[in-house]
Amino acid sequence: MTSGIKFTSTEMRYIALFESITGASVKDCIIDEEQGRVIFVVNEGQVGVAIGRGGRNIHTLERMTGKKHEIIEYSEDPAQFIKNALKPALVKEVRLTERSDGKKIAVVAVNPRDKGVAIGKNGKNAERLRFLAKRYFQIQNVSIT
């Protein structure tokens, strides 16, 4: 699914730095200059290693780069990937539908208390989720309810 992703030299440097500090394998790296963050997608089961004890690895990376770092655990299952991308929000249900025109959409039901966390300030988490869902699973739109 990720075979068409090409990295820039800057993304390659971030990946090399991330992997050398955390010991986790990076599947993807997205630099979001607008939000001042770098998003890493790590292989399944490696999110704990990537974060480090008490968030030590993340703090080190953020100090070195001056950017916020977000880590998402990859999953081959689109519903599980969406849940992982929305953590720490509690996702109740993910419904994936293919419309008659062939476009895939996802409707994500979250705990009402976690809706703000899922959407994020100015919708940044929802935007990140839409971007990643399209990049990996060709899901055209994601609605959070």
N, CA, C and O of each residue as an XYZ file, in Angstrom:
580
protein
N       0.804     -1.201      0.000
C       0.000      0.000      0.000
C       0.846      1.263      0.000
O       0.421      2.304     -0.501
N       2.056      1.166      0.570
C       2.881      2.370      0.673
C       3.941      2.415     -0.417
O       4.853      3.238     -0.347
N       3.847      1.566     -1.404
C       4.904      1.473     -2.406
C       5.084      2.753     -3.217
O       6.170      3.001     -3.739
N       4.035      3.569     -3.330
C       4.144      4.783     -4.129
C       4.672      5.984     -3.370
O       4.769      7.070     -3.943
N       5.017      5.825     -2.095
C       5.466      6.961     -1.287
C       6.943      7.203     -1.535
O       7.766      6.293     -1.435
N       7.263      8.455     -1.862
C       8.655      8.843     -2.055
C       9.003      9.873     -0.992
O       8.196     10.743     -0.664
N      10.212      9.765     -0.459
C      10.647     10.682      0.596
C      11.590     11.737      0.051
O      12.397     11.473     -0.841
N      11.475     12.945      0.606
C      12.424     14.010      0.270
C      13.679     13.789      1.111
O      13.675     12.982      2.041
N      14.745     14.501      0.785
C      15.980     14.351      1.565
C      15.767     14.796      3.014
O      16.364     14.231      3.930
N      14.921     15.805      3.222
C      14.629     16.261      4.586
C      13.906     15.166      5.360
O      14.243     14.900      6.514
N      12.910     14.524      4.734
C      12.187     13.431      5.396
C      13.139     12.282      5.708
O      13.039     11.661      6.766
N      14.056     12.001      4.795
C      15.031     10.919      5.014
C      15.907     11.231      6.239
O      16.221     10.339      7.026
N      16.296     12.504      6.390
C      17.108     12.894      7.558
C      16.309     12.728      8.849
O      16.837     12.240      9.849
N      15.035     13.135      8.831
C      14.183     12.961     10.010
C      14.031     11.474     10.352
O      14.104     11.093     11.520
N      13.821     10.646      9.338
C      13.669      9.201      9.567
C      14.940      8.624     10.183
O      14.873      7.860     11.146
N      16.101      8.987      9.628
C      17.374      8.471     10.142
C      17.578      8.896     11.597
O      17.993      8.086     12.427
N      17.291     10.151     11.906
C      17.429     10.658     13.273
C      16.473      9.916     14.210
O      16.869      9.462     15.283
N      15.213      9.801     13.790
C      14.186      9.136     14.594
C      14.590      7.695     14.889
O      14.533      7.256     16.038
N      14.999      6.958     13.856
C      15.347      5.552     14.035
C      16.586      5.384     14.905
O      16.664      4.441     15.692
N      17.559      6.290     14.772
C      18.777      6.160     15.580
C      18.504      6.459     17.053
O      19.125      5.854     17.927
N      17.592      7.376     17.337
C      17.288      7.716     18.735
C      16.334      6.714     19.367
O      16.509      6.337     20.525
N      15.322      6.280     18.614
C      14.276      5.434     19.208
C      14.513      3.937     19.045
O      14.108      3.154     19.904
N      15.156      3.531     17.967
C      15.311      2.111     17.685
C      14.076      1.518     17.027
O      14.029      0.313     16.780
N      13.063      2.355     16.735
C      11.832      1.884     16.080
C      11.972      2.054     14.566
O      12.702      2.929     14.100
N      11.278      1.223     13.811
C      11.307      1.303     12.345
C      10.197      2.216     11.853
O       9.038      2.071     12.243
N      10.562      3.155     10.995
C       9.611      4.115     10.460
C       9.081      3.621      9.123
O       9.847      3.217      8.247
N       7.770      3.659      8.978
C       7.118      3.287      7.727
C       6.882      4.533      6.886
O       6.912      4.470      5.657
N       6.646      5.671      7.547
C       6.331      6.903      6.833
C       6.694      8.101      7.693
O       6.732      8.022      8.921
N       6.961      9.219      7.015
C       7.293     10.464      7.693
C       6.650     11.598      6.912
O       6.844     11.719      5.703
N       5.886     12.425      7.607
C       5.243     13.573      6.956
C       5.653     14.817      7.734
O       5.442     14.903      8.944
N       6.238     15.772      7.032
C       6.612     17.029      7.671
C       5.495     18.026      7.396
O       5.202     18.358      6.248
N       4.880     18.493      8.476
C       3.773     19.442      8.385
C       4.283     20.796      8.866
O       4.175     21.126     10.047
N       4.837     21.572      7.942
C       5.412     22.878      8.287
C       4.347     23.818      8.841
O       4.608     24.593      9.761
N       3.148     23.744      8.275
C       2.067     24.627      8.683
C       1.760     24.499     10.177
O       1.527     25.495     10.860
N       1.764     23.267     10.669
C       1.466     23.008     12.087
C       2.738     22.882     12.931
O       2.659     22.728     14.150
N       3.913     22.945     12.286
C       5.173     22.821     13.018
C       5.357     21.454     13.640
O       5.826     21.337     14.772
N       4.987     20.414     12.897
C       5.072     19.066     13.447
C       5.608     18.086     12.414
O       5.580     18.338     11.209
N       6.094     16.970     12.920
C       6.530     15.866     12.076
C       5.730     14.649     12.534
O       5.681     14.335     13.723
N       5.106     13.972     11.573
C       4.282     12.801     11.879
C       5.029     11.562     11.404
O       5.409     11.459     10.237
N       5.233     10.631     12.316
C       5.890      9.373     11.973
C       4.877      8.248     12.070
O       4.120      8.172     13.037
N       4.858      7.378     11.081
C       4.052      6.159     11.136
C       5.059      5.031     11.354
O       5.945      4.804     10.530
N       4.908      4.329     12.477
C       5.842      3.255     12.814
C       5.171      1.902     12.617
O       3.945      1.799     12.587
N       5.991      0.873     12.482
C       5.472     -0.477     12.294
C       4.683     -0.924     13.519
O       4.875     -0.416     14.624
N       3.790     -1.889     13.298
C       2.934     -2.395     14.374
C       3.764     -2.846     15.563
O       4.805     -3.488     15.414
N       3.278     -2.495     16.751
C       3.925     -2.934     17.984
C       5.143     -2.108     18.389
O       5.800     -2.436     19.377
N       5.458     -1.047     17.650
C       6.672     -0.296     17.967
C       6.425      1.096     18.525
O       7.364      1.874     18.696
N       5.174      1.414     18.807
C       4.874      2.762     19.276
C       5.486      3.013     20.663
O       5.966      4.114     20.931
N       5.475      2.017     21.534
C       6.057      2.168     22.874
C       7.552      2.407     22.815
O       8.073      3.277     23.513
N       8.242      1.642     21.990
C       9.685      1.805     21.802
C       9.985      3.200     21.256
O      10.938      3.855     21.681
N       9.157      3.645     20.307
C       9.369      4.947     19.680
C       9.223      6.089     20.683
O      10.015      7.031     20.674
N       8.218      6.006     21.542
C       7.977      7.072     22.512
C       9.051      7.068     23.601
O       9.531      8.124     24.013
N       9.420      5.880     24.059
C      10.426      5.766     25.109
C       9.809      5.944     26.481
O       8.690      6.439     26.617
N      10.552      5.533     27.490
C      10.075      5.603     28.880
C       9.800      7.055     29.253
O      10.680      7.912     29.184
N       8.552      7.308     29.652
C       8.171      8.661     30.057
C       8.254      9.677     28.921
O       8.338     10.881     29.165
N       8.229      9.189     27.677
C       8.286     10.107     26.526
C       9.677     10.645     26.245
O       9.826     11.644     25.541
N      10.681     10.004     26.780
C      12.067     10.486     26.659
C      12.513     10.671     25.206
O      13.115     11.690     24.870
N      12.224      9.701     24.353
C      12.659      9.804     22.949
C      12.013     10.991     22.242
O      12.669     11.712     21.490
N      10.726     11.184     22.492
C      10.006     12.291     21.854
C      10.581     13.627     22.318
O      10.800     14.531     21.512
N      10.825     13.742     23.637
C      11.378     14.995     24.163
C      12.739     15.290     23.542
O      13.032     16.434     23.195
N      13.566     14.262     23.402
C      14.896     14.432     22.798
C      14.760     14.908     21.357
O      15.432     15.856     20.948
N      13.898     14.256     20.591
C      13.703     14.634     19.180
C      13.164     16.056     19.053
O      13.617     16.825     18.206
N      12.197     16.397     19.898
C      11.603     17.739     19.824
C      12.626     18.808     20.181
O      12.633     19.891     19.595
N      13.484     18.503     21.138
C      14.540     19.446     21.509
C      15.532     19.624     20.351
O      15.977     20.738     20.074
N      15.868     18.535     19.690
C      16.854     18.581     18.603
C      16.321     19.273     17.348
O      17.066     19.967     16.657
N      15.027     19.082     17.054
C      14.480     19.585     15.788
C      13.666     20.860     15.940
O      13.461     21.585     14.966
N      13.205     21.137     17.141
C      12.364     22.317     17.354
C      10.946     22.141     16.828
O      10.219     23.123     16.676
N      10.548     20.913     16.550
C       9.199     20.620     16.058
C       8.519     19.622     16.980
O       9.180     18.855     17.680
N       7.174     19.639     16.974
C       6.404     18.630     17.695
C       6.494     17.326     16.893
O       6.573     17.350     15.664
N       6.482     16.202     17.591
C       6.523     14.902     16.928
C       5.301     14.101     17.314
O       4.951     14.015     18.491
N       4.646     13.513     16.320
C       3.483     12.662     16.563
C       3.790     11.283     15.997
O       4.369     11.151     14.918
N       3.394     10.266     16.741
C       3.673      8.889     16.336
C       2.357      8.140     16.204
O       1.507      8.180     17.094
N       2.206      7.462     15.083
C       1.008      6.660     14.826
C       1.466      5.249     14.486
O       2.396      5.049     13.704
N       0.793      4.279     15.090
C       1.120      2.875     14.816
C       0.381      2.427     13.566
O      -0.832      2.609     13.458
N       1.112      1.842     12.620
C       0.521      1.375     11.372
C      -0.268      0.091     11.609
O       0.037     -0.685     12.514
N      -1.280     -0.115     10.784
C      -2.017     -1.371     10.752
C      -2.494     -1.595      9.320
O      -2.889     -0.654      8.633
N      -2.453     -2.853      8.879
C      -2.956     -3.197      7.542
C      -4.473     -3.007      7.471
O      -5.035     -2.781      6.399
N      -5.124     -3.103      8.635
C      -6.576     -2.972      8.729
C      -6.932     -1.486      8.811
O      -6.546     -0.817      9.769
N      -7.662     -0.957      7.822
C      -7.964      0.476      7.824
C      -8.692      0.953      9.081
O      -8.417      2.049      9.570
N      -9.615      0.150      9.609
C     -10.357      0.547     10.808
C      -9.413      0.663     12.002
O      -9.509      1.609     12.784
N      -8.507     -0.291     12.140
C      -7.545     -0.255     13.256
C      -6.576      0.914     13.082
O      -6.220      1.576     14.057
N      -6.151      1.168     11.852
C      -5.244      2.295     11.585
C      -5.913      3.616     11.983
O      -5.280      4.478     12.593
N      -7.183      3.766     11.638
C      -7.927      4.980     11.993
C      -7.996      5.121     13.516
O      -7.813      6.215     14.050
N      -8.261      4.003     14.218
C      -8.289      4.046     15.687
C      -6.928      4.482     16.239
O      -6.850      5.310     17.147
N      -5.862      3.913     15.675
C      -4.512      4.253     16.125
C      -4.215      5.739     15.890
O      -3.604      6.398     16.731
N      -4.652      6.253     14.743
C      -4.377      7.647     14.383
C      -5.125      8.625     15.283
O      -4.694      9.765     15.451
N      -6.233      8.191     15.859
C      -7.028      9.083     16.706
C      -6.697      8.966     18.195
O      -7.257      9.706     19.003
N      -5.806      8.060     18.571
C      -5.448      7.929     19.987
C      -4.948      9.272     20.489
O      -4.239      9.962     19.756
N      -5.285      9.668     21.693
C      -5.891      8.925     22.795
C      -7.420      8.948     22.819
O      -8.016      8.463     23.781
N      -8.070      9.496     21.793
C      -9.537      9.519     21.759
C     -10.068      8.083     21.704
O      -9.495      7.222     21.035
N     -11.157      7.844     22.408
C     -11.767      6.520     22.432
C     -12.712      6.385     21.241
O     -13.744      7.054     21.176
N     -12.350      5.515     20.302
C     -13.155      5.290     19.103
C     -14.114      4.143     19.376
O     -13.698      3.035     19.714
N     -15.413      4.427     19.224
C     -16.429      3.393     19.453
C     -16.571      2.494     18.235
O     -16.668      1.274     18.360
N     -16.583      3.114     17.044
C     -16.859      2.347     15.832
C     -16.267      3.054     14.616
O     -16.222      4.282     14.552
N     -15.813      2.248     13.651
C     -15.362      2.769     12.358
C     -16.151      2.033     11.285
O     -16.065      0.810     11.168
N     -16.930      2.794     10.492
C     -17.692      2.194      9.394
C     -17.053      2.612      8.079
O     -16.950      3.799      7.770
N     -16.626      1.613      7.309
C     -16.040      1.873      6.000
C     -17.076      1.531      4.940
O     -17.677      0.456      4.972
N     -17.282      2.446      4.003
C     -18.287      2.255      2.963
C     -17.697      2.622      1.621
O     -16.906      3.558      1.504
N     -18.096      1.865      0.605
C     -17.708      2.228     -0.754
C     -18.967      2.695     -1.474
O     -19.939      1.952     -1.604
N     -18.930      3.937     -1.937
C     -20.094      4.504     -2.619
C     -20.203      3.919     -4.028
O     -19.280      3.270     -4.521
N     -21.347      4.162     -4.663
C     -21.590      3.607     -5.998
C     -20.588      4.135     -7.028
O     -20.323      3.468     -8.028
N     -20.025      5.337     -6.792
C     -19.024      5.871     -7.724
C     -17.615      5.338     -7.440
O     -16.645      5.758     -8.070
N     -17.514      4.399     -6.474
C     -16.229      3.764     -6.195
C     -15.416      4.457     -5.110
O     -14.378      3.938     -4.702
N     -15.861      5.617     -4.633
C     -15.119      6.335     -3.597
C     -15.359      5.679     -2.242
O     -16.484      5.323     -1.893
N     -14.266      5.528     -1.484
C     -14.370      4.951     -0.145
C     -14.483      6.078      0.866
O     -13.793      7.093      0.773
N     -15.374      5.876      1.841
C     -15.498      6.850      2.924
C     -15.494      6.102      4.255
O     -15.836      4.922      4.323
N     -15.102      6.813      5.305
C     -15.097      6.237      6.644
C     -15.873      7.165      7.566
O     -15.695      8.383      7.538
N     -16.731      6.577      8.378
C     -17.449      7.328      9.397
C     -16.955      6.779     10.738
O     -17.063      5.585     11.019
N     -16.412      7.680     11.554
C     -15.810      7.287     12.810
C     -16.658      7.827     13.964
O     -16.865      9.035     14.082
N     -17.146      6.921     14.812
C     -17.918      7.332     15.996
C     -16.974      7.316     17.193
O     -16.380      6.289     17.521
N     -16.848      8.478     17.841
C     -15.989      8.561     19.020
C     -16.837      8.874     20.248
O     -17.965      9.356     20.133
N     -16.292      8.601     21.397
C     -16.943      8.949     22.650
C     -17.167     10.463     22.645
O     -16.238     11.215     22.349
N     -18.379     10.923     22.966
C     -18.653     12.367     22.925
C     -17.646     13.232     23.697
O     -17.345     14.353     23.288
N     -17.132     12.707     24.807
C     -16.137     13.462     25.582
C     -14.820     13.611     24.824
O     -14.063     14.550     25.071
N     -14.546     12.690     23.906
C     -13.273     12.693     23.181
C     -13.352     13.353     21.808
O     -12.363     13.382     21.075
N     -14.510     13.876     21.460
C     -14.677     14.442     20.116
C     -13.696     15.591     19.853
O     -13.133     15.698     18.764
N     -13.501     16.435     20.846
C     -12.554     17.543     20.706
C     -11.136     17.058     20.472
O     -10.411     17.629     19.658
N     -10.732     16.010     21.179
C      -9.397     15.422     21.019
C      -9.264     14.821     19.618
O      -8.239     14.990     18.958
N     -10.304     14.123     19.174
C     -10.269     13.471     17.859
C     -10.145     14.502     16.737
O      -9.377     14.309     15.795
N     -10.894     15.585     16.838
C     -10.873     16.606     15.784
C      -9.613     17.464     15.897
O      -9.002     17.809     14.885
N      -9.231     17.802     17.105
C      -8.030     18.595     17.326
C      -8.285     20.081     17.147
O      -9.303     20.496     16.593
N      -7.338     20.870     17.629
C      -7.447     22.327     17.538
C      -7.465     22.735     16.068
O      -6.584     22.364     15.292
N      -8.485     23.505     15.704
C      -8.690     23.935     14.309
C      -8.780     22.760     13.337
O      -8.485     22.916     12.152
N      -9.185     21.584     13.826
C      -9.372     20.421     12.961
C      -8.095     19.745     12.504
O      -8.120     18.968     11.550
N      -6.953     20.030     13.176
C      -5.681     19.491     12.678
C      -5.596     17.968     12.769
O      -4.993     17.345     11.895
N      -6.179     17.352     13.797
C      -6.127     15.889     13.896
C      -7.021     15.239     12.846
O      -6.661     14.216     12.264
N      -8.181     15.833     12.607
C      -9.081     15.317     11.571
C      -8.421     15.428     10.202
O      -8.523     14.512      9.386
N      -7.743     16.546      9.948
C      -7.047     16.752      8.668
C      -5.947     15.721      8.483
O      -5.794     15.154      7.402
N      -5.170     15.475      9.557
C      -4.088     14.481      9.519
C      -4.664     13.108      9.204
O      -4.107     12.360      8.399
N      -5.795     12.778      9.850
C      -6.430     11.479      9.631
C      -6.900     11.338      8.179
O      -6.696     10.292      7.564
N      -7.522     12.376      7.634
C      -7.981     12.323      6.234
C      -6.805     12.117      5.289
O      -6.883     11.314      4.359
N      -5.722     12.839      5.526
C      -4.528     12.722      4.684
C      -3.975     11.294      4.720
O      -3.695     10.706      3.676
N      -3.821     10.741      5.926
C      -3.245      9.401      6.063
C      -4.174      8.317      5.519
O      -3.711      7.361      4.897
N      -5.489      8.460      5.749
C      -6.451      7.462      5.247
C      -6.420      7.420      3.720
O      -6.536      6.354      3.115
N      -6.264      8.586      3.110
C      -6.192      8.637      1.654
C      -4.861      8.074      1.157
O      -4.818      7.345      0.166
N      -3.792      8.412      1.842
C      -2.443      7.985      1.455
C      -2.287      6.472      1.501
O      -1.656      5.888      0.620
N      -2.859      5.826      2.528
C      -2.676      4.379      2.690
C      -3.802      3.521      2.133
O      -3.559      2.433      1.610
N      -5.038      4.012      2.247
C      -6.162      3.130      1.940
C      -7.104      3.699      0.874
O      -8.179      3.145      0.646
N      -6.716      4.792      0.224
C      -7.527      5.437     -0.807
C      -8.938      5.774     -0.306
O      -9.908      5.733     -1.063
N      -9.026      6.106      0.981
C     -10.300      6.544      1.562
C     -10.417      8.031      1.291
O      -9.585      8.820      1.738
N     -11.465      8.415      0.548
C     -11.608      9.789      0.082
C     -12.004     10.776      1.174
O     -11.583     11.933      1.154
N     -12.816     10.315      2.133
C     -13.254     11.229      3.185
C     -13.450     10.473      4.486
O     -13.815      9.297      4.497
N     -13.198     11.175      5.582
C     -13.393     10.614      6.921
C     -14.226     11.610      7.702
O     -13.854     12.779      7.805
N     -15.360     11.163      8.263
C     -16.181     12.025      9.114
C     -16.086     11.506     10.536
O     -16.124     10.301     10.784
N     -15.964     12.441     11.459
C     -15.900     12.085     12.872
C     -17.212     12.526     13.515
O     -17.574     13.702     13.477
N     -17.927     11.547     14.113
C     -19.221     11.872     14.739
C     -19.200     11.547     16.219
O     -20.198     11.753     16.909
